[in-house]
Amino acid sequence: MADITDPENTLIIETTKGRVVIAMRPDLAPNHVAHIKKLAREGFYDNIVFHRVIDGFMAQTGCPKGTGTGGSKYPDLKAEFNAEPHVRGVVSMARSQSPDSANSQFFIVFDDARFLDKQYTAWGKVIEGMENVDKIKRGEPVRDPDKMTTVKVAADIAA
Protein backbone atom coordinates (compact mmCIF):
# COMPACT_ATOMS: atom_id res chain seq x y z
CA MET A 1 0.00 0.00 0.00
CA ALA A 2 1.20 3.49 -0.78
CA ASP A 3 2.29 5.74 2.05
CA ILE A 4 -0.81 7.88 2.42
CA THR A 5 0.27 10.80 4.56
CA ASP A 6 -2.84 12.89 3.87
CA PRO A 7 -5.98 10.72 3.44
CA GLU A 8 -8.11 13.82 2.73
CA ASN A 9 -6.00 14.52 -0.36
CA THR A 10 -5.54 10.97 -1.60
CA LEU A 11 -7.77 9.53 -4.32
CA ILE A 12 -8.18 5.76 -4.57
CA ILE A 13 -9.38 4.58 -7.96
CA GLU A 14 -10.33 0.93 -8.46
CA THR A 15 -10.12 0.20 -12.18
CA THR A 16 -10.77 -2.88 -14.28
CA LYS A 17 -6.95 -3.23 -14.37
CA GLY A 18 -6.33 -2.74 -10.62
CA ARG A 19 -5.94 -0.01 -8.03
CA VAL A 20 -4.48 3.41 -8.79
CA VAL A 21 -3.69 5.79 -5.92
CA ILE A 22 -3.30 9.51 -6.59
CA ALA A 23 -1.79 12.08 -4.24
CA MET A 24 -3.85 15.21 -4.89
CA ARG A 25 -2.10 18.58 -4.77
CA PRO A 26 -4.31 21.34 -3.37
CA ASP A 27 -1.14 23.44 -3.15
CA LEU A 28 -1.06 23.46 -6.98
CA ALA A 29 -4.77 23.59 -7.84
CA PRO A 30 -7.00 24.02 -4.77
CA ASN A 31 -10.26 24.54 -6.67
CA HIS A 32 -9.67 21.57 -9.00
CA VAL A 33 -8.82 19.25 -6.08
CA ALA A 34 -11.95 20.38 -4.19
CA HIS A 35 -14.05 19.75 -7.32
CA ILE A 36 -12.58 16.26 -7.92
CA LYS A 37 -13.20 15.33 -4.27
CA LYS A 38 -16.80 16.59 -4.46
CA LEU A 39 -17.47 14.52 -7.60
CA ALA A 40 -15.77 11.43 -6.12
CA ARG A 41 -17.83 11.73 -2.93
CA GLU A 42 -21.03 11.94 -4.98
CA GLY A 43 -20.09 8.73 -6.85
CA PHE A 44 -19.89 10.66 -10.13
CA TYR A 45 -16.76 8.82 -11.33
CA ASP A 46 -17.94 5.29 -10.52
CA ASN A 47 -18.12 3.11 -13.66
CA ILE A 48 -16.83 5.83 -16.00
CA VAL A 49 -14.64 4.58 -18.84
CA PHE A 50 -11.19 5.56 -20.07
CA HIS A 51 -12.50 6.87 -23.41
CA ARG A 52 -9.26 8.21 -24.93
CA VAL A 53 -6.01 6.36 -24.31
CA ILE A 54 -3.00 7.20 -26.46
CA ASP A 55 0.10 5.00 -26.16
CA GLY A 56 3.12 6.96 -24.95
CA PHE A 57 0.93 9.96 -24.06
CA MET A 58 -1.98 9.64 -21.65
CA ALA A 59 -5.17 7.89 -20.47
CA GLN A 60 -8.23 10.17 -20.27
CA THR A 61 -11.40 9.55 -18.27
CA GLY A 62 -14.15 11.40 -16.41
CA CYS A 63 -16.72 11.83 -19.20
CA PRO A 64 -20.15 10.54 -18.11
CA LYS A 65 -21.06 10.01 -21.79
CA GLY A 66 -17.87 8.03 -22.46
CA THR A 67 -17.16 10.16 -25.53
CA GLY A 68 -15.08 13.09 -24.27
CA THR A 69 -17.99 15.50 -24.71
CA GLY A 70 -19.56 15.49 -21.24
CA GLY A 71 -19.00 17.00 -17.83
CA SER A 72 -20.68 17.23 -14.46
CA LYS A 73 -23.73 19.24 -13.42
CA TYR A 74 -21.39 21.86 -11.97
CA PRO A 75 -19.94 24.90 -13.78
CA ASP A 76 -16.59 24.63 -15.53
CA LEU A 77 -13.52 25.56 -13.52
CA LYS A 78 -11.27 28.56 -13.91
CA ALA A 79 -7.79 27.40 -14.98
CA GLU A 80 -5.19 26.92 -12.25
CA PHE A 81 -2.19 26.45 -14.53
CA ASN A 82 0.98 25.79 -12.57
CA ALA A 83 4.62 24.86 -13.09
CA GLU A 84 4.22 21.16 -12.24
CA PRO A 85 5.83 19.26 -15.14
CA HIS A 86 3.66 16.88 -17.15
CA VAL A 87 5.77 13.74 -16.68
CA ARG A 88 4.94 10.08 -16.07
CA GLY A 89 2.22 9.69 -13.44
CA VAL A 90 1.06 13.31 -13.33
CA VAL A 91 -2.70 13.79 -13.30
CA SER A 92 -4.09 16.84 -15.08
CA MET A 93 -7.45 18.23 -16.20
CA ALA A 94 -8.71 17.80 -19.73
CA ARG A 95 -10.37 20.83 -21.31
CA SER A 96 -11.53 22.23 -24.62
CA GLN A 97 -9.70 25.08 -26.35
CA SER A 98 -10.95 27.49 -23.69
CA PRO A 99 -8.51 27.59 -20.75
CA ASP A 100 -11.44 27.80 -18.31
CA SER A 101 -13.37 24.77 -19.61
CA ALA A 102 -12.14 21.95 -17.35
CA ASN A 103 -14.96 20.17 -15.55
CA SER A 104 -14.91 16.45 -14.75
CA GLN A 105 -12.48 14.96 -17.27
CA PHE A 106 -8.86 14.30 -16.39
CA PHE A 107 -5.91 12.36 -17.72
CA ILE A 108 -2.94 10.43 -16.39
CA VAL A 109 0.33 10.96 -18.27
CA PHE A 110 2.19 7.80 -19.44
CA ASP A 111 5.43 9.48 -20.53
CA ASP A 112 7.03 12.90 -20.73
CA ALA A 113 4.45 15.38 -22.08
CA ARG A 114 6.16 18.63 -21.12
CA PHE A 115 4.54 20.42 -24.09
CA LEU A 116 1.39 20.53 -21.88
CA ASP A 117 3.17 22.41 -19.08
CA LYS A 118 1.42 25.61 -17.93
CA GLN A 119 -1.43 24.99 -20.41
CA TYR A 120 -3.34 22.34 -18.45
CA THR A 121 -4.08 22.22 -14.72
CA ALA A 122 -1.96 19.52 -13.06
CA TRP A 123 -3.57 18.51 -9.75
CA GLY A 124 -2.00 15.24 -8.65
CA LYS A 125 0.39 12.34 -9.21
CA VAL A 126 0.02 8.58 -9.19
CA ILE A 127 1.82 7.23 -6.10
CA GLU A 128 0.73 3.60 -6.50
CA GLY A 129 -0.58 1.50 -9.37
CA MET A 130 1.07 3.18 -12.36
CA GLU A 131 1.63 -0.36 -13.68
CA ASN A 132 -2.17 -0.69 -13.75
CA VAL A 133 -2.52 2.56 -15.69
CA ASP A 134 -0.03 1.12 -18.18
CA LYS A 135 -2.39 -1.85 -18.76
CA ILE A 136 -5.42 0.29 -19.73
CA LYS A 137 -6.70 -0.55 -23.21
CA ARG A 138 -5.60 1.96 -25.88
CA GLY A 139 -7.72 3.69 -28.50
CA GLU A 140 -9.29 6.91 -29.74
CA PRO A 141 -12.06 6.03 -29.06
CA VAL A 142 -11.38 2.86 -27.09
CA ARG A 143 -13.39 -0.21 -28.10
CA ASP A 144 -14.73 -2.08 -25.03
CA PRO A 145 -12.83 0.33 -22.76
CA ASP A 146 -11.47 -0.19 -19.27
CA LYS A 147 -13.17 1.84 -16.57
CA MET A 148 -12.93 3.25 -13.08
CA THR A 149 -15.22 1.00 -11.04
CA THR A 150 -15.03 3.18 -7.91
CA VAL A 151 -13.31 6.45 -7.05
CA LYS A 152 -13.05 7.41 -3.39
CA VAL A 153 -11.23 9.88 -1.16
CA ALA A 154 -9.02 7.79 1.19
CA ALA A 155 -10.36 9.65 4.24
CA ASP A 156 -13.83 8.27 3.47
CA ILE A 157 -12.77 4.62 3.42
CA ALA A 158 -13.17 2.76 6.70
CA ALA A 159 -9.92 1.24 7.93
C-alpha positions as CSV (number, residue, x, y, z in Angstrom):
1,M,0.0,0.0,0.0
2,A,1.2,3.5,-0.8
3,D,2.3,5.7,2.1
4,I,-0.8,7.9,2.4
5,T,0.3,10.8,4.6
6,D,-2.8,12.9,3.9
7,P,-6.0,10.7,3.4
8,E,-8.1,13.8,2.7
9,N,-6.0,14.5,-0.4
10,T,-5.5,11.0,-1.6
11,L,-7.8,9.5,-4.3
12,I,-8.2,5.8,-4.6
13,I,-9.4,4.6,-8.0
14,E,-10.3,0.9,-8.5
15,T,-10.1,0.2,-12.2
16,T,-10.8,-2.9,-14.3
17,K,-6.9,-3.2,-14.4
18,G,-6.3,-2.7,-10.6
19,R,-5.9,0.0,-8.0
20,V,-4.5,3.4,-8.8
21,V,-3.7,5.8,-5.9
22,I,-3.3,9.5,-6.6
23,A,-1.8,12.1,-4.2
24,M,-3.8,15.2,-4.9
25,R,-2.1,18.6,-4.8
26,P,-4.3,21.3,-3.4
27,D,-1.1,23.4,-3.2
28,L,-1.1,23.5,-7.0
29,A,-4.8,23.6,-7.8
30,P,-7.0,24.0,-4.8
31,N,-10.3,24.5,-6.7
32,H,-9.7,21.6,-9.0
33,V,-8.8,19.2,-6.1
34,A,-11.9,20.4,-4.2
35,H,-14.0,19.7,-7.3
36,I,-12.6,16.3,-7.9
37,K,-13.2,15.3,-4.3
38,K,-16.8,16.6,-4.5
39,L,-17.5,14.5,-7.6
40,A,-15.8,11.4,-6.1
41,R,-17.8,11.7,-2.9
42,E,-21.0,11.9,-5.0
43,G,-20.1,8.7,-6.8
44,F,-19.9,10.7,-10.1
45,Y,-16.8,8.8,-11.3
46,D,-17.9,5.3,-10.5
47,N,-18.1,3.1,-13.7
48,I,-16.8,5.8,-16.0
49,V,-14.6,4.6,-18.8
50,F,-11.2,5.6,-20.1
51,H,-12.5,6.9,-23.4
52,R,-9.3,8.2,-24.9
53,V,-6.0,6.4,-24.3
54,I,-3.0,7.2,-26.5
55,D,0.1,5.0,-26.2
56,G,3.1,7.0,-25.0
57,F,0.9,10.0,-24.1
58,M,-2.0,9.6,-21.6
59,A,-5.2,7.9,-20.5
60,Q,-8.2,10.2,-20.3
61,T,-11.4,9.5,-18.3
62,G,-14.1,11.4,-16.4
63,C,-16.7,11.8,-19.2
64,P,-20.1,10.5,-18.1
65,K,-21.1,10.0,-21.8
66,G,-17.9,8.0,-22.5
67,T,-17.2,10.2,-25.5
68,G,-15.1,13.1,-24.3
69,T,-18.0,15.5,-24.7
70,G,-19.6,15.5,-21.2
71,G,-19.0,17.0,-17.8
72,S,-20.7,17.2,-14.5
73,K,-23.7,19.2,-13.4
74,Y,-21.4,21.9,-12.0
75,P,-19.9,24.9,-13.8
76,D,-16.6,24.6,-15.5
77,L,-13.5,25.6,-13.5
78,K,-11.3,28.6,-13.9
79,A,-7.8,27.4,-15.0
80,E,-5.2,26.9,-12.3
81,F,-2.2,26.4,-14.5
82,N,1.0,25.8,-12.6
83,A,4.6,24.9,-13.1
84,E,4.2,21.2,-12.2
85,P,5.8,19.3,-15.1
86,H,3.7,16.9,-17.2
87,V,5.8,13.7,-16.7
88,R,4.9,10.1,-16.1
89,G,2.2,9.7,-13.4
90,V,1.1,13.3,-13.3
91,V,-2.7,13.8,-13.3
92,S,-4.1,16.8,-15.1
93,M,-7.4,18.2,-16.2
94,A,-8.7,17.8,-19.7
95,R,-10.4,20.8,-21.3
96,S,-11.5,22.2,-24.6
97,Q,-9.7,25.1,-26.4
98,S,-11.0,27.5,-23.7
99,P,-8.5,27.6,-20.7
100,D,-11.4,27.8,-18.3
101,S,-13.4,24.8,-19.6
102,A,-12.1,21.9,-17.4
103,N,-15.0,20.2,-15.5
104,S,-14.9,16.5,-14.7
105,Q,-12.5,15.0,-17.3
106,F,-8.9,14.3,-16.4
107,F,-5.9,12.4,-17.7
108,I,-2.9,10.4,-16.4
109,V,0.3,11.0,-18.3
110,F,2.2,7.8,-19.4
111,D,5.4,9.5,-20.5
112,D,7.0,12.9,-20.7
113,A,4.5,15.4,-22.1
114,R,6.2,18.6,-21.1
115,F,4.5,20.4,-24.1
116,L,1.4,20.5,-21.9
117,D,3.2,22.4,-19.1
118,K,1.4,25.6,-17.9
119,Q,-1.4,25.0,-20.4
120,Y,-3.3,22.3,-18.4
121,T,-4.1,22.2,-14.7
122,A,-2.0,19.5,-13.1
123,W,-3.6,18.5,-9.7
124,G,-2.0,15.2,-8.7
125,K,0.4,12.3,-9.2
126,V,0.0,8.6,-9.2
127,I,1.8,7.2,-6.1
128,E,0.7,3.6,-6.5
129,G,-0.6,1.5,-9.4
130,M,1.1,3.2,-12.4
131,E,1.6,-0.4,-13.7
132,N,-2.2,-0.7,-13.8
133,V,-2.5,2.6,-15.7
134,D,0.0,1.1,-18.2
135,K,-2.4,-1.8,-18.8
136,I,-5.4,0.3,-19.7
137,K,-6.7,-0.5,-23.2
138,R,-5.6,2.0,-25.9
139,G,-7.7,3.7,-28.5
140,E,-9.3,6.9,-29.7
141,P,-12.1,6.0,-29.1
142,V,-11.4,2.9,-27.1
143,R,-13.4,-0.2,-28.1
144,D,-14.7,-2.1,-25.0
145,P,-12.8,0.3,-22.8
146,D,-11.5,-0.2,-19.3
147,K,-13.2,1.8,-16.6
148,M,-12.9,3.2,-13.1
149,T,-15.2,1.0,-11.0
150,T,-15.0,3.2,-7.9
151,V,-13.3,6.4,-7.1
152,K,-13.0,7.4,-3.4
153,V,-11.2,9.9,-1.2
154,A,-9.0,7.8,1.2
155,A,-10.4,9.7,4.2
156,D,-13.8,8.3,3.5
157,I,-12.8,4.6,3.4
158,A,-13.2,2.8,6.7
159,A,-9.9,1.2,7.9
